[in-house]
Amino acid sequence: MIGGIAVLIVLAYIARLAFLQLMSDDYKASADNNAFYNNVIYPSRGTIYDRNGKMLVYNQPAYDLMVIANELEGLDTLDFCRTMGMSREQFDARMSQIKDRNKNPGYSSYTQQVFQTQLSAADYSVLQEKLFRYKGFYIRSRTVRKYAFPYLAHVLGDVAEVSPADIERDPYYEPGDYMGKQGIERSYEQDLRGEKGVEVLLRDARGRIQGHYKNGAFDRKPKPGRDLTLSIDLDLQALGERLMEGKLGAIVAIEPKTGEVLCMVSGPTYDPRQLEGKERGKRMIEMGKDPLKPLLNRAVMGTYPPGSTFKTSQALTFLQEGIITPQTAYPCSRGFRLGGFKMGCHGHPAPLPLVPAIATSCNGYFGWGLYHMLNNRTKYKTIQEAMTTWKDYMVSMGFGYKLGIDLPSELRGLIPNAPYYDKAHGTNWNAISVISISIGQGEVLLTPLQIANLGATIANRGYYITPHVVKEVKGGALADSLLTKHVTKVEPKYYEFVCEGMRKAVLGGTCKGAAYLPFEACGKTGTAQNPHGQDHSAFMGFAPKDDPKIAICVYVENGKWGATYGVPIGALMMEQYINGKLSPSSEAKAEAFQHRHISYEARTAKEQKKEKSKSER
């Protein structure tokens, strides 16, 4: 037994020695850290331009102060603190944070650790003169992001220091590195960041740098990040942000033939330059507490009832399924009426066929269309089968799922299906139970991006390209998914009737506020019911009718009628893009809308009270 124990102990020592010498790099790393100093060289991050070549985001030199704890012996701490403008307590607290492996998992006393980031030019100049006194401290050169214009905050995003979770996900990063946190900066991080370089420097026995190891044979030059050209038109974006001042909602414009996003406005917004530098965290917290949620990109994360803009998708479905023809006329007695049920509508001539039904935005017409589709037992065996068919058409038009835009945090919205209603109502639900979805109410929820994409699909007569905000990656390529053509379940010939109805809406229907435009604009209003206050104002359109260059969605929360805010803002945006500028009279309209604010104080106070009550419960 004693002999066996002795053998086990010897084997354990042999195994441990073999592991340390053959498998583990710990002692080798420590030895290398004594003999070598790896000076990381950070690449310049890719520059970002708009579609016309205007520089939106660029780099500016910055400096980080690094420390190697093992080399701090003999440091005149008080002199260092005076130079850095900090107290001894602050110095000790910072060193404790650096050495805390829970907060800084990559800590090693032999390697550089971040002491302070983004030194100001003044601090750098003072410190550079005295750095020889402070053994163990080094300056690391890098760049920080600068934003040239006060626009596009939600699209561009921002850059900030990596978190421990970021480092764990991607070994490329080390403590003190920076990465894109939101917007394009995040979704194109691997293109923008480039590749780090390194200088392998040789130390002597006292830790002093003696030069490049083997004359730089193991040095590696950094590779700069790729430049991006966005599809955004900065002038159009600037106008959109002007028009949305003092309002909640979004504007999204798309070039139909390519899927390129021409502008993406979310209101309220903020100046992206607010998140530059060391004040980023403080300002993020402040904006995060704002009840109007300026950090929320409503263009892709706001889910709203589309209102009457959705009627165009219903018309296309009913035509393709043979439920109606363009000549089919339905009654409208101030809405859809059946038995004791009523779905209201505004006054207009009736009965009427499809094109004028679109132009006047007749609720009765589309209510009857869905009613006849769901109750058609010649074509569908059950209402569930009819509902599934309806849902498949909606999905083919880009609803109910993410479109796949190259921005983070896109939401999918909601398109209800048969199982949804079976769960909500049992198996006894009928067409009247769901009739409000025919006019874009009820359970239907879309993002402004999806509504704009509907406009692009109609403009293209039956297909859309995945919307994307990056037009070109220099030296790279866009993902295939961003160039994919999606064809709907509706034949192109039926789209012509919807286009005609949308053109009539501009000439003399609900969109007549856009009739002044010097080109053939097509549009559809939406007035979406809102339980928290005034109805939402929506507009979806495109122009010109037969050679579409822009499709657009305008959505203004609490804006009341679609014609109140949606139509005039959409018309100004289309004029700006197609003509390259606004006429003097249109500029006066833009000025008026810029200063026409909507009060949300009562609504936000009510919501805060409701959230507080819910939290207390």
C-alpha positions as CSV (number, residue, x, y, z in Angstrom):
1,M,0.0,0.0,0.0
2,I,2.8,2.4,0.9
3,G,4.6,1.5,-2.3
4,G,1.4,2.1,-4.3
5,I,0.9,5.6,-2.6
6,A,4.5,6.5,-3.5
7,V,4.0,5.5,-7.1
8,L,0.8,7.5,-7.3
9,I,2.6,10.6,-5.9
10,V,5.5,10.2,-8.4
11,L,3.0,9.8,-11.3
12,A,1.1,12.9,-10.1
13,Y,4.3,15.0,-10.1
14,I,5.3,13.6,-13.6
15,A,1.8,14.5,-14.9
16,R,1.9,18.0,-13.5
17,L,5.4,18.6,-14.8
18,A,4.4,17.3,-18.2
19,F,1.3,19.7,-18.2
20,L,3.4,22.7,-17.2
21,Q,6.1,22.0,-19.8
22,L,4.1,20.7,-22.7
23,M,0.5,21.9,-22.4
24,S,0.4,25.2,-20.4
25,D,1.7,28.5,-21.7
26,D,1.5,30.3,-18.4
27,Y,5.3,30.2,-17.5
28,K,6.3,30.8,-21.1
29,A,4.0,33.8,-21.2
30,S,5.5,35.2,-18.0
31,A,9.0,34.7,-19.3
32,D,8.1,36.3,-22.6
33,N,6.6,39.2,-20.8
34,N,9.9,39.7,-19.0
35,A,11.9,39.6,-22.2
36,F,9.4,41.1,-24.8
37,Y,7.0,44.0,-25.0
38,N,4.2,43.6,-27.5
39,N,3.2,47.1,-28.6
40,V,-0.2,46.9,-30.1
41,I,-0.8,49.3,-33.0
42,Y,-4.5,50.1,-33.6
43,P,-5.8,50.4,-37.1
44,S,-7.8,53.4,-38.2
45,R,-11.5,52.7,-38.2
46,G,-13.2,52.8,-41.6
47,T,-14.7,56.2,-42.6
48,I,-18.4,56.5,-43.4
49,Y,-19.9,58.5,-46.3
50,D,-23.4,59.3,-47.5
51,R,-24.5,58.2,-51.0
52,N,-23.2,61.5,-52.5
53,G,-19.8,61.3,-51.0
54,K,-20.3,63.5,-47.9
55,M,-18.1,62.4,-45.0
56,L,-20.3,61.5,-42.1
57,V,-17.9,59.8,-39.6
58,Y,-14.2,60.1,-39.4
59,N,-11.3,59.4,-36.9
60,Q,-9.4,61.8,-34.6
61,P,-6.2,60.9,-32.7
62,A,-6.6,60.0,-29.1
63,Y,-4.3,58.7,-26.4
64,D,-4.7,56.1,-23.6
65,L,-2.6,55.8,-20.5
66,M,-1.5,52.2,-19.9
67,V,0.2,50.7,-16.8
68,I,2.2,47.6,-16.1
69,A,1.8,46.9,-12.4
70,N,5.0,44.8,-12.1
71,E,7.0,47.9,-13.1
72,L,5.6,50.4,-10.6
73,E,8.3,50.0,-8.0
74,G,9.7,53.4,-7.0
75,L,6.8,55.4,-8.5
76,D,6.4,58.9,-7.0
77,T,2.7,58.5,-6.6
78,L,2.0,62.0,-5.3
79,D,3.8,63.6,-8.2
80,F,1.9,61.4,-10.6
81,C,-1.4,62.3,-9.0
82,R,-0.7,66.0,-9.2
83,T,0.2,65.7,-12.9
84,M,-3.0,63.7,-13.6
85,G,-5.2,66.0,-11.5
86,M,-6.4,63.1,-9.3
87,S,-6.2,62.3,-5.6
88,R,-4.2,59.5,-4.0
89,E,-7.5,57.8,-3.1
90,Q,-8.6,57.9,-6.7
91,F,-5.3,56.4,-7.8
92,D,-5.6,53.6,-5.3
93,A,-9.2,52.9,-6.3
94,R,-8.3,52.7,-10.0
95,M,-5.4,50.3,-9.4
96,S,-7.7,48.1,-7.2
97,Q,-10.1,48.0,-10.1
98,I,-7.4,47.0,-12.5
99,K,-6.1,44.2,-10.3
100,D,-9.6,42.9,-9.5
101,R,-9.9,39.8,-11.8
102,N,-13.7,39.8,-11.5
103,K,-13.9,43.2,-13.0
104,N,-10.8,42.8,-15.2
105,P,-10.6,39.1,-16.2
106,G,-7.6,39.6,-18.4
107,Y,-5.4,41.1,-15.7
108,S,-1.7,40.3,-15.5
109,S,0.9,42.2,-13.6
110,Y,3.3,41.7,-16.6
111,T,1.1,43.1,-19.3
112,Q,-0.3,46.6,-20.1
113,Q,-3.6,47.4,-18.5
114,V,-5.7,50.5,-19.3
115,F,-5.4,53.1,-16.6
116,Q,-7.2,56.0,-18.3
117,T,-8.7,56.3,-21.8
118,Q,-9.0,59.2,-24.2
119,L,-6.6,61.7,-22.6
120,S,-7.2,65.3,-23.7
121,A,-4.6,66.9,-25.9
122,A,-3.6,69.1,-22.9
123,D,-3.2,66.2,-20.5
124,Y,-1.2,64.3,-23.1
125,S,1.2,67.1,-23.6
126,V,1.9,67.5,-19.9
127,L,2.2,63.8,-19.3
128,Q,4.4,63.2,-22.3
129,E,7.1,65.6,-20.8
130,K,7.1,63.8,-17.5
131,L,6.5,60.2,-18.6
132,F,10.2,59.3,-18.1
133,R,9.7,59.8,-14.3
134,Y,6.8,57.4,-14.1
135,K,8.2,53.9,-14.7
136,G,5.5,51.4,-15.6
137,F,3.3,53.9,-17.4
138,Y,3.1,54.1,-21.2
139,I,1.1,56.1,-23.8
140,R,-0.9,54.2,-26.4
141,S,-1.9,56.0,-29.5
142,R,-5.3,55.3,-31.1
143,T,-8.2,57.1,-32.8
144,V,-11.7,58.0,-31.6
145,R,-14.8,58.5,-33.7
146,K,-16.0,61.9,-34.7
147,Y,-19.4,62.7,-36.3
148,A,-19.4,65.5,-38.8
149,F,-23.2,66.3,-38.7
150,P,-25.9,66.4,-36.0
151,Y,-28.0,63.9,-38.0
152,L,-28.4,60.1,-38.4
153,A,-27.8,59.2,-34.8
154,H,-29.9,56.0,-34.9
155,V,-28.5,54.8,-38.2
156,L,-24.8,55.5,-37.5
157,G,-24.8,54.4,-33.8
158,D,-21.7,54.9,-31.7
159,V,-18.5,53.3,-30.5
160,A,-17.6,52.6,-26.8
161,E,-15.2,50.5,-24.7
162,V,-15.8,46.7,-24.8
163,S,-17.4,45.0,-21.9
164,P,-16.2,41.7,-20.4
165,A,-19.0,39.9,-22.3
166,D,-17.7,41.4,-25.6
167,I,-14.2,40.1,-24.8
168,E,-15.6,36.7,-24.0
169,R,-17.6,36.5,-27.2
170,D,-14.7,37.6,-29.5
171,P,-11.0,37.0,-28.6
172,Y,-10.0,39.8,-31.0
173,Y,-10.8,42.3,-28.2
174,E,-8.8,43.1,-25.1
175,P,-9.7,45.4,-22.1
176,G,-9.6,49.0,-23.2
177,D,-10.5,48.2,-26.9
178,Y,-13.4,49.9,-28.6
179,M,-16.2,48.5,-30.7
180,G,-19.5,49.6,-32.3
181,K,-22.4,49.4,-29.9
182,Q,-25.3,50.6,-32.0
183,G,-26.4,51.2,-35.6
184,I,-24.0,50.7,-38.5
185,E,-21.0,50.9,-36.2
186,R,-22.3,47.7,-34.6
187,S,-23.7,45.7,-37.6
188,Y,-20.6,46.4,-39.7
189,E,-18.1,46.2,-36.8
190,Q,-15.9,43.5,-38.5
191,D,-15.5,45.6,-41.7
192,L,-15.0,48.9,-39.9
193,R,-12.5,47.8,-37.2
194,G,-9.7,46.5,-39.4
195,E,-6.9,44.3,-37.9
196,K,-4.5,45.3,-35.2
197,G,-0.8,45.4,-35.8
198,V,2.0,44.7,-33.3
199,E,5.6,45.6,-32.6
200,V,7.6,43.0,-30.7
201,L,10.1,44.9,-28.7
202,L,13.0,43.4,-26.7
203,R,13.6,44.2,-23.0
204,D,16.8,44.0,-21.0
205,A,17.0,42.6,-17.5
206,R,15.8,45.9,-16.0
207,G,12.8,46.0,-18.3
208,R,14.1,48.8,-20.6
209,I,13.2,48.6,-24.3
210,Q,16.2,47.8,-26.4
211,G,14.6,47.8,-29.8
212,H,12.7,45.5,-32.2
213,Y,13.1,41.8,-31.7
214,K,15.1,40.4,-34.6
215,N,14.9,43.7,-36.5
216,G,11.1,43.6,-36.7
217,A,10.9,40.1,-38.2
218,F,7.8,39.4,-36.1
219,D,6.2,42.8,-36.3
220,R,2.8,43.0,-38.0
221,K,1.4,46.1,-39.6
222,P,-2.2,47.1,-38.8
223,K,-4.8,46.9,-41.6
224,P,-7.2,49.8,-41.6
225,G,-10.9,49.2,-41.5
226,R,-13.0,49.3,-44.7
227,D,-14.8,52.5,-45.6
228,L,-18.6,52.4,-46.0
229,T,-20.8,54.3,-48.3
230,L,-24.3,54.6,-47.1
231,S,-27.4,54.7,-49.3
232,I,-28.6,57.6,-47.1
233,D,-29.1,61.0,-48.8
234,L,-27.9,63.5,-46.1
235,D,-29.9,66.4,-47.4
236,L,-33.1,64.3,-47.3
237,Q,-32.2,63.0,-43.9
238,A,-31.7,66.6,-42.6
239,L,-35.1,67.7,-43.9
240,G,-36.8,64.7,-42.3
241,E,-35.2,65.4,-38.9
242,R,-36.3,69.0,-39.2
243,L,-39.9,68.0,-40.0
244,M,-40.0,65.5,-37.1
245,E,-38.9,68.1,-34.5
246,G,-41.2,68.0,-31.5
247,K,-43.0,64.8,-32.7
248,L,-42.8,61.1,-32.0
249,G,-42.7,58.7,-34.9
250,A,-40.6,57.9,-37.9
251,I,-39.9,58.6,-41.6
252,V,-38.4,55.9,-43.8
253,A,-37.7,56.4,-47.6
254,I,-36.5,53.6,-49.9
255,E,-35.3,53.5,-53.5
256,P,-37.7,50.8,-54.8
257,K,-35.5,49.4,-57.6
258,T,-32.5,48.7,-55.2
259,G,-33.9,48.5,-51.7
260,E,-31.5,51.2,-50.7
261,V,-32.7,53.3,-47.7
262,L,-32.6,56.9,-48.6
263,C,-33.4,58.3,-45.2
264,M,-34.4,56.9,-41.8
265,V,-35.7,59.3,-39.2
266,S,-36.8,58.5,-35.7
267,G,-38.3,61.1,-33.5
268,P,-37.2,62.3,-31.1
269,T,-33.6,61.9,-32.1
270,Y,-30.3,63.3,-30.7
271,D,-27.0,64.7,-31.9
272,P,-24.6,61.7,-32.4
273,R,-21.8,64.0,-31.2
274,Q,-23.3,63.8,-27.7
275,L,-22.0,60.3,-27.4
276,E,-18.4,61.2,-28.3
277,G,-15.7,60.8,-25.6
278,K,-15.8,60.1,-21.9
279,E,-19.2,61.6,-21.4
280,R,-20.9,58.9,-23.3
281,G,-22.0,56.8,-20.4
282,K,-23.5,59.7,-18.5
283,R,-25.4,60.9,-21.5
284,M,-26.7,57.5,-22.3
285,I,-28.1,57.2,-18.8
286,E,-29.8,60.6,-19.1
287,M,-31.4,59.8,-22.4
288,G,-32.4,56.4,-21.1
289,K,-34.5,58.1,-18.4
290,D,-36.2,60.4,-20.9
291,P,-39.9,59.3,-21.1
292,L,-39.9,60.1,-24.8
293,K,-37.2,57.5,-25.4
294,P,-34.8,59.3,-27.8
295,L,-32.6,56.2,-27.9
296,L,-35.3,54.1,-29.5
297,N,-35.1,53.7,-33.2
298,R,-38.8,53.8,-34.0
299,A,-38.2,53.2,-37.7
300,V,-37.3,49.6,-37.1
301,M,-38.3,49.1,-33.4
302,G,-41.6,50.9,-33.3
303,T,-44.6,48.6,-34.0
304,Y,-47.8,50.4,-34.9
305,P,-51.2,49.6,-36.4
306,P,-50.7,50.6,-40.0
307,G,-54.3,51.9,-40.4
308,S,-55.6,52.4,-43.9
309,T,-52.1,52.2,-45.6
310,F,-52.7,48.4,-45.1
311,K,-55.8,48.4,-47.3
312,T,-53.5,48.3,-50.4
313,S,-52.3,44.8,-49.3
314,Q,-55.9,43.7,-48.8
315,A,-56.9,44.9,-52.3
316,L,-54.0,42.9,-53.8
317,T,-54.9,39.7,-51.9
318,F,-58.6,39.9,-52.8
319,L,-57.8,40.4,-56.5
320,Q,-55.3,37.6,-56.7
321,E,-57.7,35.2,-54.8
322,G,-60.6,36.1,-57.1
323,I,-62.7,37.4,-54.2
324,I,-63.2,40.7,-56.1
325,T,-62.5,42.2,-59.6
326,P,-61.6,45.8,-60.1
327,Q,-65.3,46.4,-61.0
328,T,-66.7,44.8,-57.8
329,A,-68.6,47.4,-55.8
330,Y,-69.5,47.2,-52.1
331,P,-71.8,49.3,-50.1
332,C,-70.6,51.6,-47.3
333,S,-73.3,52.9,-45.0
334,R,-70.8,55.1,-43.1
335,G,-68.8,51.9,-42.6
336,F,-69.2,48.2,-42.6
337,R,-72.6,47.1,-41.1
338,L,-73.9,43.6,-40.5
339,G,-76.6,42.9,-37.9
340,G,-75.7,44.8,-34.8
341,F,-72.0,45.1,-35.7
342,K,-70.6,48.3,-37.2
343,M,-67.1,49.4,-38.3
344,G,-67.3,53.1,-38.9
345,C,-66.2,55.2,-41.9
346,H,-66.1,58.8,-43.0
347,G,-68.6,60.1,-45.5
348,H,-68.1,59.5,-49.3
349,P,-70.2,58.2,-52.3
350,A,-71.2,54.5,-52.1
351,P,-71.4,51.8,-53.4
352,L,-68.1,52.1,-55.2
353,P,-65.6,49.8,-57.0
354,L,-61.9,49.2,-56.1
355,V,-60.0,52.3,-57.5
356,P,-62.2,54.9,-55.8
357,A,-62.4,52.7,-52.7
358,I,-58.7,53.1,-52.4
359,A,-58.8,56.8,-53.3
360,T,-61.4,57.6,-50.6
361,S,-60.1,55.0,-48.1
362,C,-63.4,53.3,-47.7
363,N,-63.6,51.1,-44.6
364,G,-66.8,49.4,-45.7
365,Y,-65.2,48.1,-49.0
366,F,-62.3,46.3,-47.4
367,G,-64.4,45.0,-44.5
368,W,-66.7,43.4,-47.0
369,G,-63.8,42.0,-49.0
370,L,-62.3,40.2,-46.0
371,Y,-65.7,39.1,-44.9
372,H,-66.4,37.4,-48.2
373,M,-62.9,35.9,-48.3
374,L,-63.1,34.3,-44.8
375,N,-66.6,33.0,-45.5
376,N,-65.9,31.6,-48.9
377,R,-66.5,27.8,-48.4
378,T,-66.3,27.1,-52.1
379,K,-62.6,28.1,-52.1
380,Y,-61.6,27.3,-48.5
381,K,-63.0,24.4,-46.4
382,T,-62.7,26.3,-43.1
383,I,-62.2,29.8,-41.9
384,Q,-58.9,28.6,-40.5
385,E,-57.8,27.6,-44.1
386,A,-58.9,31.0,-45.4
387,M,-57.1,32.8,-42.6
388,T,-53.9,30.9,-43.3
389,T,-54.1,31.8,-47.0
390,W,-54.6,35.5,-46.0
391,K,-51.6,35.3,-43.7
392,D,-49.4,33.8,-46.4
393,Y,-50.1,36.7,-48.7
394,M,-49.2,39.2,-45.9
395,V,-45.9,37.3,-45.2
396,S,-45.0,37.4,-48.9
397,M,-45.4,41.2,-48.8
398,G,-42.8,41.5,-46.0
399,F,-45.1,41.5,-42.9
400,G,-45.0,39.5,-39.8
401,Y,-41.2,38.8,-39.9
402,K,-38.1,40.8,-39.9
403,L,-37.2,42.2,-43.3
404,G,-33.5,41.7,-42.6
405,I,-32.2,45.3,-42.8
406,D,-28.5,45.7,-41.9
407,L,-29.3,47.4,-38.6
408,P,-29.5,45.8,-35.2
409,S,-32.7,45.4,-33.1
410,E,-35.2,45.3,-36.0
411,L,-38.6,44.0,-34.7
412,R,-41.0,41.8,-36.7
413,G,-44.3,43.3,-36.0
414,L,-47.4,41.1,-35.8
415,I,-49.6,39.4,-38.4
416,P,-52.2,37.2,-36.7
417,N,-52.9,33.7,-38.0
418,A,-55.5,31.0,-37.5
419,P,-53.8,29.4,-34.4
420,Y,-53.6,32.9,-32.9
421,Y,-57.3,33.4,-33.1
422,D,-58.1,29.8,-32.1
423,K,-56.1,30.4,-28.9
424,A,-57.7,33.8,-28.3
425,H,-61.3,32.9,-29.1
426,G,-61.6,29.1,-29.3
427,T,-62.7,27.6,-32.5
428,N,-65.9,29.6,-32.7
429,W,-64.5,32.8,-34.0
430,N,-65.8,34.2,-37.3
431,A,-65.1,36.9,-39.9
432,I,-66.7,39.6,-37.7
433,S,-64.4,38.7,-34.9
434,V,-61.4,39.8,-36.9
435,I,-62.9,42.2,-39.4
436,S,-60.8,45.2,-38.2
437,I,-57.6,43.7,-39.6
438,S,-58.9,44.5,-43.1
439,I,-58.3,48.2,-42.4
440,G,-55.0,47.8,-40.6
441,Q,-56.4,47.8,-37.0
442,G,-57.0,45.0,-34.5
443,E,-54.0,42.8,-33.9
444,V,-52.0,43.9,-37.0
445,L,-48.7,45.7,-36.1
446,L,-46.1,46.9,-38.6
447,T,-42.9,48.9,-38.3
448,P,-42.5,52.1,-40.4
449,L,-39.8,50.3,-42.3
450,Q,-42.3,47.6,-43.3
451,I,-44.9,50.2,-44.4
452,A,-42.3,52.0,-46.5
453,N,-41.3,48.6,-48.0
454,L,-45.0,48.0,-48.9
455,G,-44.8,51.3,-50.9
456,A,-41.6,50.0,-52.6
457,T,-43.3,46.7,-53.4
458,I,-46.3,48.4,-55.0
459,A,-44.0,50.8,-56.9
460,N,-42.1,47.7,-58.3
461,R,-45.5,46.0,-59.1
462,G,-44.9,43.0,-57.0
463,Y,-41.4,42.6,-55.6
464,Y,-39.0,44.2,-53.2
465,I,-35.2,44.1,-52.5
466,T,-34.2,43.7,-48.9
467,P,-34.0,47.2,-47.5
468,H,-30.4,48.2,-46.5
469,V,-28.6,51.3,-45.4
470,V,-25.1,50.5,-46.7
471,K,-24.6,50.9,-50.4
472,E,-21.0,49.8,-50.7
473,V,-18.2,48.3,-48.6
474,K,-14.9,49.4,-50.0
475,G,-12.7,46.4,-50.6
476,G,-15.6,44.1,-49.5
477,A,-19.1,43.1,-50.5
478,L,-22.6,43.4,-49.2
479,A,-24.2,40.2,-47.9
480,D,-26.2,38.3,-50.5
481,S,-29.3,38.6,-48.3
482,L,-29.3,42.4,-48.7
483,L,-29.5,42.0,-52.5
484,T,-32.2,39.3,-52.6
485,K,-35.3,39.9,-54.7
486,H,-38.5,38.9,-52.9
487,V,-41.5,38.3,-55.2
488,T,-45.0,38.5,-53.6
489,K,-47.9,36.0,-54.3
490,V,-49.7,38.7,-56.3
491,E,-49.3,39.0,-60.1
492,P,-48.0,42.3,-61.4
493,K,-51.2,43.1,-63.4
494,Y,-53.2,43.5,-60.1
495,Y,-50.7,46.1,-58.8
496,E,-51.7,48.5,-61.6
497,F,-55.2,48.9,-60.1
498,V,-53.7,49.7,-56.7
499,C,-51.3,52.2,-58.2
500,E,-54.2,53.8,-60.0
501,G,-56.2,54.0,-56.8
502,M,-53.2,55.6,-55.0
503,R,-52.8,58.1,-57.8
504,K,-56.5,59.0,-57.6
505,A,-56.0,59.5,-53.8
506,V,-53.5,62.2,-54.6
507,L,-55.5,63.9,-57.3
508,G,-58.7,64.2,-55.4
509,G,-58.9,61.7,-52.5
510,T,-57.5,61.5,-49.0
511,C,-53.9,62.5,-50.2
512,K,-54.9,65.6,-52.2
513,G,-52.5,67.6,-50.0
514,A,-49.7,66.2,-52.3
515,A,-51.5,67.1,-55.6
516,Y,-49.3,70.2,-56.0
517,L,-46.2,68.1,-56.7
518,P,-44.8,68.6,-60.2
519,F,-44.6,64.8,-60.8
520,E,-47.0,61.9,-60.6
521,A,-47.1,61.0,-56.9
522,C,-49.1,58.1,-55.5
523,G,-50.2,57.8,-51.9
524,K,-52.4,56.2,-49.2
525,T,-53.2,57.8,-45.9
526,G,-53.7,56.0,-42.6
527,T,-55.4,57.1,-39.5
528,A,-54.6,54.5,-36.8
529,Q,-56.6,54.3,-33.6
530,N,-54.7,55.0,-30.5
531,P,-56.0,54.2,-27.0
532,H,-53.6,56.5,-25.3
533,G,-54.6,59.8,-27.0
534,Q,-55.2,61.2,-30.5
535,D,-55.1,58.8,-33.4
536,H,-51.8,58.3,-35.2
537,S,-51.2,60.0,-38.6
538,A,-49.7,57.8,-41.3
539,F,-48.8,58.1,-45.0
540,M,-47.4,55.6,-47.5
541,G,-46.6,56.5,-51.1
542,F,-44.1,56.6,-53.9
543,A,-43.2,58.7,-56.9
544,P,-43.1,59.1,-59.9
545,K,-45.9,56.6,-60.7
546,D,-44.4,54.9,-63.7
547,D,-40.7,55.4,-63.0
548,P,-40.5,55.2,-59.1
549,K,-37.4,56.7,-57.5
550,I,-38.6,56.9,-53.9
551,A,-41.1,55.1,-51.7
552,I,-41.9,56.5,-48.3
553,C,-43.6,56.0,-45.0
554,V,-44.4,58.8,-42.6
555,Y,-45.8,57.9,-39.2
556,V,-46.5,60.6,-36.5
557,E,-47.9,59.4,-33.2
558,N,-50.9,61.4,-32.0
559,G,-51.0,63.2,-35.3
560,K,-54.8,62.6,-35.7
561,W,-55.6,62.3,-39.4
562,G,-53.3,60.8,-42.1
563,A,-53.8,64.0,-44.0
564,T,-52.8,66.2,-41.1
565,Y,-49.1,65.3,-40.8
566,G,-48.4,62.2,-42.9
567,V,-49.4,63.6,-46.3
568,P,-47.7,67.0,-46.2
569,I,-44.5,65.7,-44.7
570,G,-44.4,62.8,-47.2
571,A,-45.0,65.3,-50.1
572,L,-42.1,67.6,-48.9
573,M,-39.8,64.6,-48.6
574,M,-40.6,63.3,-52.1
575,E,-40.1,66.8,-53.6
576,Q,-36.7,67.2,-51.9
577,Y,-35.4,63.9,-53.2
578,I,-36.7,64.0,-56.8
579,N,-36.1,67.8,-57.4
580,G,-33.0,68.0,-55.2
581,K,-34.5,71.0,-53.3
582,L,-37.7,72.5,-52.1
583,S,-39.5,75.3,-53.9
584,P,-39.8,78.6,-51.9
585,S,-43.5,77.8,-51.1
586,S,-42.5,74.3,-50.0
587,E,-39.7,75.6,-47.8
588,A,-42.2,77.8,-46.0
589,K,-44.4,74.7,-45.4
590,A,-41.3,72.8,-44.1
591,E,-40.6,75.7,-41.7
592,A,-44.1,75.6,-40.4
593,F,-44.1,71.9,-39.8
594,Q,-40.7,72.1,-38.1
595,H,-42.2,74.4,-35.5
596,R,-45.5,72.5,-35.2
597,H,-44.9,70.4,-32.1
598,I,-47.2,67.8,-30.5
599,S,-47.6,67.8,-26.7
600,Y,-47.0,64.3,-25.2
601,E,-46.7,65.4,-21.6
602,A,-50.2,64.2,-20.6
603,R,-49.7,60.9,-22.3
604,T,-46.3,60.2,-20.9
605,A,-47.4,61.2,-17.4
606,K,-50.3,58.8,-17.7
607,E,-48.1,55.9,-18.9
608,Q,-45.5,56.6,-16.1
609,K,-48.4,56.4,-13.6
610,K,-49.6,53.2,-15.1
611,E,-46.1,51.6,-15.1
612,K,-45.6,52.7,-11.5
613,S,-48.9,51.2,-10.5
614,K,-48.1,48.0,-12.3
615,S,-44.6,47.9,-10.6
616,E,-46.2,48.4,-7.1
617,R,-48.7,45.6,-7.7
